[in-house]
């Protein structure tokens, strides 16, 4: 390994460690990341299950559990990347951007580090699932957890794309929620979208989270009788679309964000 590559890898690892340390020192953030899925699976999912899920033909709460796992990855990583705006306003990242390392290494380290809080949120989902006796599917949940880094990376790339066009930290805080919340309701995380048409169907197909959730359900339900009832697309199509989103969002977002840094 040449010295340049080694320097970039060390930079990614250092920035990742920095983000994890920040998360560990912010227990409130970790607690919120656990409570958030409790609210949506336990309260919203439970209420919908009791009132509209009787004739679906599959376990609705299990369906919601998978959607919330992916949504949790997106929410945490989009919020983590949006925090770069606040850090920039407080001049907490200037030492990174004047250092002789690739901007992509900085962004990648931030992406990986931001995923840490999202992964902690999986604990909340598991606790709620056990309390509500939602079937975890044995090895199916293990395979699903192994794919969670993919959802983190796509969510983080959406976050960096967003902050590439935002200069104000308050706008970033509000905007990040406006990015995540519509996806949670339109991508099938909680409400099935098998029969969505018109503008709702169009928007659902535009949402990166739609394909991430569909891939997660394809992984979880593979080989089960309800697979065709809960999976929309071929998993390879989901993976291809996710890869496209990741590359486009990461490249454009990083270019725009670093350009705004130089123009400050």
Secondary structure, DSSP 8 states (H G I E B T S, - for coil): --HHHHHHHHHHHHHHHHHHHHHHT-HHHHHHHHHHHIIIIIIIIHHHHHHH-TTSSS-HHHHHHHHHHHHHHHHHHHHHHHHHHHHHHTTSSHHHHTSSS-HHHHHHHHHHHHHHHHHHHHHHHHHHHHHTT----THHHHHHHHTHHHHHHHHHHHHHHHHTT---HHHHHHHHHHHHHHHHHHTTSSS--TT--HHHHHHHHH-HHHHHHHHHHHHHHTTSTTHHHH--S-HHHHHHHHHHHHHHHHHHHHHHHHHHHHT-
